[in-house]
Amino acid sequence: MSPSGQPVEAGARAKLSRRKRAVSGILGSPGRCGCGRRGPWAFWRDLAIYFCVFSVAGHWMEIGYCTLIRFGLIPGTYDPGSQIWSDWLYPFCVYGFGAVACVLVLFPVKNRLERHFGGRVAPLFASFATNTLACTLIELAMGLVLNRPGPDGMLPLWDYSDMFCNFMGQVCLQNALAFGAAATLMTWVVHPKLAAFLRQVPEGALNLVSAGMGPVSASCFCRSLASRRRHCPSAARATRETRNRRFLAGGNAGAFGPSRC
């Protein structure tokens, strides 16, 4: 018994419950994440669907972004040998992880900001700043793991070394703002509407979709990876030649320097 007469075990359970509520306030429960489906299986299944869908949708978003670079509408260097153009179904997993982070972390943070500030404008700007920082950290972490320099010293997947306000060539200000805008659109518009749509879909149909989506995504990933390795020497030479030509010619870099895609 404690001095107050309350059993020690009951006090420990109450303390653990408070800690769980604090963690769920940060990471979000299914209800706080906008995924108010029945049970943990449905919650994690929907997250898996998000991961698979937005891994490919993120690739398509990069295609659109790099098309703007290709036509000189925003700063950057167009590289026809980039992986972006090789296989449109190749999943860019960083966007899948980003979508999951939006659901688990950024959407609950957005709801907290709305309750704290009230209105729409202040929470929107605060959410954009938070999302920009989170996306930058995710891209940096993924880059340090997957985008390490090769034997020639070049970063194989993306390289922002010549961009304004970059860090280690892995992140830069221009793309941080673009990712922050995309994450804000995701947390404020796309995820709430998509979660509402999924709640209307029968559970059996979603189970079938999730069961088929995993193998299909894995197959696309393995097929594209095998093709990339098979053509890796010629693709690497084309990438180096393109970068050298763009660097010597000045490219279409604009005011902030070249980016590769």
C-alpha positions as CSV (number, residue, x, y, z in Angstrom):
1,M,0.0,0.0,0.0
2,S,1.2,3.6,-0.7
3,P,1.0,6.3,1.9
4,S,-2.2,7.6,0.4
5,G,-3.8,4.1,0.8
6,Q,-3.8,3.4,-3.0
7,P,-2.3,0.1,-4.0
8,V,1.1,0.4,-5.7
9,E,-0.1,-1.7,-8.7
10,A,-3.1,0.5,-9.3
11,G,-0.9,3.6,-9.3
12,A,1.5,2.0,-11.7
13,R,-1.3,1.1,-14.0
14,A,-2.7,4.6,-13.9
15,K,0.8,6.0,-14.7
16,L,1.2,3.6,-17.7
17,S,-2.2,4.6,-18.9
18,R,-1.2,8.3,-18.8
19,R,1.9,7.5,-20.8
20,K,-0.1,5.6,-23.4
21,R,-2.5,8.5,-23.8
22,A,0.5,10.9,-24.2
23,V,2.1,8.7,-26.9
24,S,-1.2,8.3,-28.8
25,G,-1.7,12.0,-28.7
26,I,1.6,12.3,-30.7
27,L,1.4,9.3,-33.0
28,G,-2.4,9.1,-33.1
29,S,-4.8,6.3,-32.6
30,P,-7.0,5.1,-35.5
31,G,-9.6,7.7,-34.5
32,R,-7.2,10.5,-34.2
33,C,-5.6,9.6,-37.5
34,G,-8.9,9.8,-39.3
35,C,-8.9,6.0,-40.0
36,G,-11.8,5.2,-37.7
37,R,-12.2,1.6,-38.9
38,R,-13.0,-1.4,-36.8
39,G,-10.0,-3.0,-35.0
40,P,-6.2,-2.8,-35.4
41,W,-6.1,-5.1,-38.4
42,A,-8.2,-2.7,-40.5
43,F,-6.1,0.2,-39.3
44,W,-2.8,-1.3,-40.3
45,R,-4.2,-2.8,-43.5
46,D,-5.3,0.7,-44.6
47,L,-1.9,2.0,-43.8
48,A,-0.4,-0.7,-46.0
49,I,-2.7,0.4,-48.8
50,Y,-1.6,4.0,-48.3
51,F,2.1,2.9,-48.5
52,C,1.7,1.0,-51.7
53,V,-0.5,3.5,-53.5
54,F,1.5,6.6,-52.6
55,S,4.8,4.9,-53.3
56,V,3.7,4.8,-57.0
57,A,1.7,8.1,-56.9
58,G,4.9,9.8,-55.5
59,H,6.8,8.5,-58.5
60,W,4.2,10.1,-60.8
61,M,4.4,13.3,-58.8
62,E,8.1,13.4,-59.4
63,I,7.5,12.9,-63.2
64,G,5.3,15.9,-63.2
65,Y,7.8,17.9,-61.1
66,C,10.7,16.9,-63.4
67,T,8.6,17.7,-66.5
68,L,8.5,21.3,-65.2
69,I,12.3,21.2,-64.9
70,R,12.6,19.7,-68.4
71,F,10.8,22.6,-70.0
72,G,12.7,25.2,-67.9
73,L,9.7,26.3,-65.8
74,I,11.5,25.7,-62.5
75,P,15.2,25.5,-61.7
76,G,16.9,22.1,-62.4
77,T,18.6,19.9,-64.9
78,Y,16.7,17.4,-67.0
79,D,18.5,14.0,-67.1
80,P,17.0,11.5,-69.6
81,G,19.0,8.7,-67.9
82,S,17.3,9.2,-64.5
83,Q,15.4,6.3,-62.9
84,I,12.3,8.5,-62.9
85,W,11.7,7.9,-66.6
86,S,12.6,4.2,-66.8
87,D,9.5,2.5,-65.3
88,W,6.4,4.4,-64.3
89,L,5.2,1.6,-61.9
90,Y,8.5,1.6,-60.0
91,P,7.5,2.4,-56.4
92,F,9.4,5.2,-54.7
93,C,9.2,4.0,-51.2
94,V,10.2,7.3,-49.6
95,Y,6.7,8.6,-50.7
96,G,5.0,5.6,-49.1
97,F,6.8,6.2,-45.8
98,G,5.9,9.9,-46.2
99,A,2.2,9.1,-46.6
100,V,2.3,6.8,-43.5
101,A,4.0,9.6,-41.6
102,C,1.3,12.0,-42.7
103,V,-1.4,9.7,-41.3
104,L,0.3,8.7,-38.1
105,V,2.0,12.0,-37.1
106,L,1.2,15.0,-39.3
107,F,-2.6,14.6,-39.4
108,P,-2.9,14.4,-35.6
109,V,-0.5,17.4,-35.3
110,K,-2.7,19.3,-37.8
111,N,-5.8,18.6,-35.6
112,R,-3.9,19.7,-32.5
113,L,-2.8,22.9,-34.2
114,E,-6.5,23.6,-35.2
115,R,-7.6,23.2,-31.6
116,H,-4.7,25.3,-30.3
117,F,-4.9,28.3,-32.7
118,G,-8.5,28.1,-33.8
119,G,-9.6,29.3,-37.3
120,R,-7.9,28.1,-40.4
121,V,-5.0,30.4,-41.5
122,A,-2.7,30.1,-38.5
123,P,-3.1,26.3,-38.2
124,L,-2.5,26.0,-41.9
125,F,0.8,27.9,-41.8
126,A,2.0,26.2,-38.7
127,S,1.1,22.8,-40.2
128,F,3.0,23.7,-43.4
129,A,6.1,24.6,-41.4
130,T,5.9,21.3,-39.4
131,N,5.3,19.2,-42.6
132,T,8.2,20.8,-44.3
133,L,10.6,20.0,-41.5
134,A,9.2,16.4,-41.2
135,C,9.5,15.7,-44.9
136,T,13.0,17.2,-45.0
137,L,14.1,14.8,-42.2
138,I,12.5,11.8,-43.9
139,E,14.2,12.6,-47.2
140,L,17.6,13.1,-45.4
141,A,17.2,9.8,-43.5
142,M,16.3,7.9,-46.7
143,G,19.1,9.6,-48.6
144,L,21.7,8.7,-46.0
145,V,20.6,5.0,-46.2
146,L,19.7,4.6,-49.9
147,N,21.5,7.4,-51.8
148,R,25.1,6.9,-50.7
149,P,27.9,8.1,-53.1
150,G,29.2,5.5,-55.5
151,P,32.8,4.7,-56.4
152,D,32.9,7.7,-58.6
153,G,31.7,9.9,-55.8
154,M,28.3,10.6,-57.4
155,L,25.0,10.3,-55.6
156,P,23.1,7.6,-57.6
157,L,19.4,8.6,-57.0
158,W,19.3,12.3,-56.5
159,D,21.9,15.0,-56.1
160,Y,21.2,18.6,-54.9
161,S,24.8,19.5,-54.4
162,D,24.5,22.5,-56.8
163,M,21.1,23.7,-55.5
164,F,20.7,26.7,-53.3
165,C,20.7,26.0,-49.6
166,N,21.4,22.2,-49.8
167,F,22.8,19.8,-47.1
168,M,25.1,17.1,-48.2
169,G,23.4,17.0,-51.6
170,Q,20.6,15.0,-50.0
171,V,18.1,17.9,-49.3
172,C,17.6,21.4,-50.5
173,L,15.3,24.3,-49.8
174,Q,13.4,24.2,-53.1
175,N,12.4,20.6,-52.7
176,A,11.8,20.9,-49.0
177,L,9.2,23.6,-49.7
178,A,7.7,21.5,-52.5
179,F,7.5,18.4,-50.2
180,G,6.0,20.5,-47.4
181,A,3.3,21.8,-49.8
182,A,2.5,18.2,-50.9
183,A,2.4,17.0,-47.3
184,T,0.1,19.8,-46.3
185,L,-2.2,19.0,-49.2
186,M,-2.1,15.3,-48.0
187,T,-3.0,16.1,-44.4
188,W,-5.6,18.8,-45.1
189,V,-7.4,17.4,-48.2
190,V,-6.3,14.0,-49.6
191,H,-6.2,11.9,-46.4
192,P,-9.5,13.1,-44.9
193,K,-11.3,12.4,-48.2
194,L,-9.6,9.1,-48.8
195,A,-10.2,7.9,-45.2
196,A,-13.9,8.8,-45.6
197,F,-14.0,6.9,-48.9
198,L,-12.3,3.8,-47.4
199,R,-14.9,3.8,-44.6
200,Q,-17.6,3.3,-47.2
201,V,-15.9,0.3,-48.9
202,P,-16.8,-3.2,-47.7
203,E,-14.2,-4.8,-45.5
204,G,-14.0,-7.9,-47.8
205,A,-13.2,-5.7,-50.8
206,L,-10.4,-3.9,-48.9
207,N,-9.0,-7.2,-47.8
208,L,-8.8,-8.5,-51.4
209,V,-7.2,-5.2,-52.5
210,S,-4.6,-5.3,-49.8
211,A,-3.9,-9.0,-50.4
212,G,-3.2,-8.4,-54.1
213,M,-1.5,-5.0,-53.8
214,G,1.5,-6.3,-51.8
215,P,2.6,-8.9,-54.3
216,V,2.0,-6.6,-57.3
217,S,4.1,-3.8,-55.7
218,A,6.9,-6.2,-54.7
219,S,6.9,-7.6,-58.3
220,C,7.1,-4.2,-59.9
221,F,9.9,-3.2,-57.5
222,C,11.9,-6.4,-58.1
223,R,11.4,-6.2,-61.9
224,S,12.5,-2.6,-62.1
225,L,15.4,-3.2,-59.8
226,A,16.6,-6.1,-61.9
227,S,16.3,-4.0,-65.1
228,R,18.1,-1.2,-63.5
229,R,21.0,-3.4,-62.5
230,R,21.2,-5.0,-65.9
231,H,21.5,-1.6,-67.6
232,C,23.4,0.1,-64.8
233,P,26.7,0.7,-66.5
234,S,25.2,2.4,-69.6
235,A,22.7,4.3,-67.5
236,A,25.5,5.6,-65.2
237,R,27.6,6.7,-68.2
238,A,24.6,8.5,-69.7
239,T,23.9,10.2,-66.4
240,R,27.5,11.3,-66.0
241,E,27.6,12.6,-69.6
242,T,24.4,14.4,-69.2
243,R,25.5,16.1,-66.0
244,N,28.8,17.1,-67.5
245,R,27.1,18.6,-70.6
246,R,24.6,20.5,-68.4
247,F,27.3,21.7,-66.1
248,L,29.6,23.0,-68.9
249,A,26.7,24.5,-70.8
250,G,25.0,26.0,-67.7
251,G,21.9,23.9,-68.3
252,N,18.5,25.5,-67.5
253,A,19.5,26.0,-63.9
254,G,18.0,29.4,-63.3
255,A,18.9,31.4,-60.3
256,F,19.4,28.6,-57.8
257,G,21.6,26.1,-59.7
258,P,20.9,22.7,-61.3
259,S,19.1,19.8,-59.9
260,R,19.0,16.3,-61.5
261,C,15.9,14.4,-62.4
